[in-house]
Amino acid sequence: MNLFELLQVIAVSSLLTLACVWLSRSVWHQGQALLQSLLPPRYLKSRRSPRRTSTPVVPKAPHE
């Protein structure tokens, strides 16, 4: 096997790997969408909401 054939094998395997990853992500997202459409709303988790900022603690005057 010469260098050109080796590079062809590397290129083809890389493209196949990318195609498999793309296909599996597509199937995963479709499966999640299907599952969410089948579940009643109470089982669905809401999207992440921003955390509420806590109120700053004001130091009290020292006791005398």
N, C-alpha and C positions, 0 to 999 in steps of 0.2 A: 504494500500500500504506500503510495507516494504522498507527498505533502498536500497536493491538491485534493486528492480523494479524502484524506483525513479532514481537511477543512470543510469539505462538502458534508461529511458525516456529522461533524460538530454543528454545522449550520442547520441541517435537517433535524437533528435531535433537539436543538434549541427551539426551533419553530414548533415542533411537536409538543415540547414541554409547555411553551407559552399558550398553545392552543388548548391543551388539557387544563391548564390553570384557568383560562378564560371560560371554558365550558363548565368547569366545576363551580366557579363563582356564580355563573348565570343560573345553573340548576339550584344552587344553594339559595340564592335570592328569590327565585320563583317558589321554592319550597317554603321559605319563610312567609312569603306573601300568601300562599295558599293556607298555611297553618293559621295565620292571623285572621284570614277571612272566615275560617271555620270556628274560631273560638268566640264565645260571647264576650262582650265588652269588659266585663268585670275581670276577666283573666288576662287582659292585655295590659302590659305595663306602659305607662306613659313615657314619653321621651324625657330625656334628662332635662330637668329644669335647673336654672341657675340657683345656686345656694343663696339663701337669705343672709344678708350681712348681719352680724351680731351687733347689738348695741354696745357702744364703748363703755367700759367701766370707769365711772368717775370716782376718784378717790375721795373718801369722806374726811371731814376734818377730824383730827385726833381728839380723843376724849381727854378732858381735863380733870 
